[in-house]
Amino acid sequence: MIKKYLQVTKPGIIFGNLISVVGGFLLASKGSIDFPLFLAAFVGVSLVVASGCVFNNYIDRDIDKVMERTKNRVLVKGLIPPKTTLVYATILGILGFALLYVGANPLSMWLAVMGFVVYVGIYSLYMKRNSVYGTLIGSLSGAAPPVIGYCAVTGQFDMGALILLLIFSLWQMPHSYAIAIFRFKDYQAANIPVLPVVKGVAVAKHHITVWILAFMIATLMLTLSGYAGYKYLIVAAAVSVWWLGMALRGYKTENDIVWARKLFIFSIVAITSLSVMMSIDFNAAAPNSLLTYVW
């Protein structure tokens, strides 16, 4: 019984988001960790993400039936009643928002609310099924967790929060397009208008390259703006260049599915590396942007 309710929250997605929450939190903490605050942010975001995933499973249960990857999900098999799922998702969300409000600060809660509304209300209910720009909208919600972790500490949305939002939003695009390429038949069968299906894989490859270039620039901004150190910068540059190289090899590949799967796997390695490095190579001093010397 417990396993079914755990599966419907998509634990893998929760785990991935928590790594970024920790990255944002520790970047802002600069070595001085408030553990009760950390726990509130960690658990609060977990509950909100779980709630969003349960709502998403409820909304997508019709298209999940026709996709090979999702045909065995709990709601598709009818292992949990739909009404029970809605109650479960609502309780998770309320607990998560309340914990962020009480244990962290109102800003963290409102950022979580915005991410939740974008993911469930705009992306899942409409954009995913009706627009090729669904991935772009969904990327904003995917970038919310690290920003929430960061703002739980700072209590304000500053340049550091904006850079985190950019990094994780931009990362979502090639990551998601890679999934859509190696799961092309699934998305086609479910009639989901992702870019590779609507515009073709060749066009998607161009977009992937451009988004990775933009991601590369955004990652460097954490150091250039004085929030992270040079060890972070070296790792950020290395993973970005490697990821870009993998994307460019896609133009010569004979097997798009194998290439896209490798690109997807490395995207997880890349964002995890950045989250870890911003956690340990923060700039303890007040941000003293290198850009000031340029201007």
BELUR-V876532 format. One line per field, one symbol per residue. psi: psi as a letter, one per 30 degrees, with the letter a starting at -180 (. if undefined). burial: 1 if it has 16 or more other ideal C-beta (glycine too) atoms within 10 Angstrom, else 0. A space follows every 50 residues. Layout:
psi=???
burial=???
//
This chain:
psi=eeeefeeffieeeeeeeeeeeeeeeeeefhfjkjeeeeeeeeeeeeeeee eeeeeeeeegfeffefkefgfgleeefgfkkeeeeeeeeeeeeeeeeeee eefcleeeeeeeeeeeeeeeeeeefeeeffkfgeeeeffeeffeeeeeee feeegljaeeeeeeeeefeeeeeeeeeeefefgeeeeeefhkhleeeefl eeeeeeeeeeeeeeeeeeeffeefggflafeeeeeeeeeeeeeeeeeeff ffkfjeeeeeeeeeefeeeeeeeeeeefefhljflkjikffefe.
burial=00001011110001011111111111111000000011011111111111 11111111111011001001001111000100001001100110111011 10111011111110110111011100111000011111111111111111 11110000011011111111111111111111110110010111111000 10011011101101110111111011111001101100110011011001 000001001111110110011001111110111000000000000
//
